[in-house]
């Protein structure tokens, strides 16, 4: 059995604020994602309309990243 958790970035993992460039996930959110990701056969995907550079800066290579409204997909590592 495998599980896939899909999380939208804006409004789910980070708050919606006046200047979107300043919106970042909190340390608490990052800790929760890391704890979920450590479980056996669990995969996390971060989905966003933002560009790939932004998502890679926020999340590195830990998770599946879907940026630019699905036009970009990157698997971890």
C-alpha positions as CSV (number, residue, x, y, z in Angstrom):
1,X,0.0,0.0,0.0
2,X,1.2,3.5,-0.9
3,X,-0.2,6.8,0.1
4,X,0.1,10.1,-1.7
5,X,-0.7,13.3,0.1
6,X,-1.3,16.3,-2.2
7,X,-1.0,19.8,-0.7
8,X,-1.7,23.1,-2.4
9,X,0.8,25.8,-1.5
10,X,-1.0,29.1,-1.2
11,X,-3.7,29.1,1.4
12,X,-2.9,25.6,2.6
13,X,0.8,25.3,3.4
14,X,1.3,29.1,3.6
15,X,-1.1,31.9,4.4
16,X,-2.5,34.1,1.7
17,X,-1.0,37.6,2.3
18,X,-0.9,40.9,0.4
19,X,2.6,40.3,-1.0
20,X,2.7,36.7,-2.2
21,X,6.5,36.8,-2.4
22,X,6.7,37.1,1.3
23,X,4.4,34.1,2.0
24,X,6.4,31.1,3.3
25,X,5.5,28.0,5.2
26,X,6.1,28.1,8.9
27,X,8.6,25.9,10.6
28,X,5.7,24.0,12.1
29,X,4.3,23.2,8.7
30,X,7.7,22.0,7.5
31,X,8.1,19.8,10.5
32,X,4.7,18.2,9.9
33,X,5.5,17.5,6.3
34,X,8.9,16.0,7.3
35,X,7.2,13.7,9.8
36,X,4.6,12.6,7.3
37,X,7.3,12.0,4.7
38,X,9.3,9.8,7.0
39,X,6.5,7.2,7.1
40,X,6.9,4.1,5.0
41,X,5.3,4.2,1.5
42,X,4.1,7.8,2.0
43,X,4.8,10.4,-0.7
44,X,4.1,14.1,-0.5
45,X,3.3,16.3,-3.5
46,X,3.3,20.1,-3.3
47,X,1.1,21.6,-6.0
48,X,1.1,25.3,-7.0
49,X,0.7,27.7,-9.8
50,X,3.9,29.3,-8.7
51,X,7.1,28.8,-10.7
52,X,9.5,25.9,-10.1
53,X,12.3,28.1,-8.7
54,X,10.1,29.3,-5.9
55,X,8.9,25.8,-4.9
56,X,12.5,24.4,-5.1
57,X,13.7,27.2,-2.8
58,X,11.0,26.5,-0.3
59,X,11.0,22.7,-0.3
60,X,14.3,21.6,-1.9
61,X,14.3,18.0,-3.2
62,X,12.3,16.3,-0.4
63,X,8.9,16.1,-2.1
64,X,7.2,15.8,-5.5
65,X,6.8,19.3,-6.8
66,X,4.2,20.3,-9.3
67,X,4.6,24.0,-10.3
68,X,3.3,26.3,-13.0
69,X,-0.2,24.9,-12.9
70,X,1.1,21.4,-13.6
71,X,3.4,22.3,-16.5
72,X,6.4,21.4,-14.3
73,X,6.8,18.1,-12.4
74,X,9.9,17.2,-10.3
75,X,10.3,14.0,-8.3
76,X,12.3,14.0,-5.1
77,X,16.1,13.5,-5.4
